[in-house]
Amino acid sequence: MAQDPLTPSTNRAAPEAVRGVWRSALHWAPVWIPALLLAQILLLGLWPALARRNVLDALAPQVNERFQATQAEYDSLQMQEQAWRDPMFLARYRRSLNQGR
């Protein structure tokens, strides 16, 4: 008589093999979990950040040039504001306008 393929004698081999794989995976978990975490950090964090840093480093001279121009304009406007708040400057300015007639 032929043995049924799902009898307990053949059914034990598959769960024992699966249990062995799980035991092995759990045994090596302290190794592969940090390895997966490191791979994730490298692929999703470090390499894109390094690429972005290179792009930003290339743009740094343009940004510094624009900053210097803006800073000079700001300083000029700041000096004009201080002058217009000074009553002596306003009196001299009005006098110079009256002498132009």
C-alpha positions, 0 to 999 in steps of 0.5 A: 500500500502506498503511503500518503504524502501528508502522513506524519512521517513525511510531514516532520521533515519540512517543519524541522527544516523550516525550524532549522532555518529560523534557528540559524537566522535568529542565531546570526541576527546580531550580525545581519541586523546591523549589516542591514541597518548599515546598508540602509544608512549608506544607501538612503542616507550617506551617499545622497548626502555626499552627492548633495554636499558636492552640488552645494560646494559647487554653488558656494562661490555664487552664493558668497558673491551674491551675499557680498553684493547684498551685504554691500547694498544693505550697508549702503541703505543702512547708512542712508537710513541713519542719515535721514534720521539725523536732524543736522543732515536734514537741515543741510539737505533742505538748505542745499535744495533752497540754494539751488533756486 
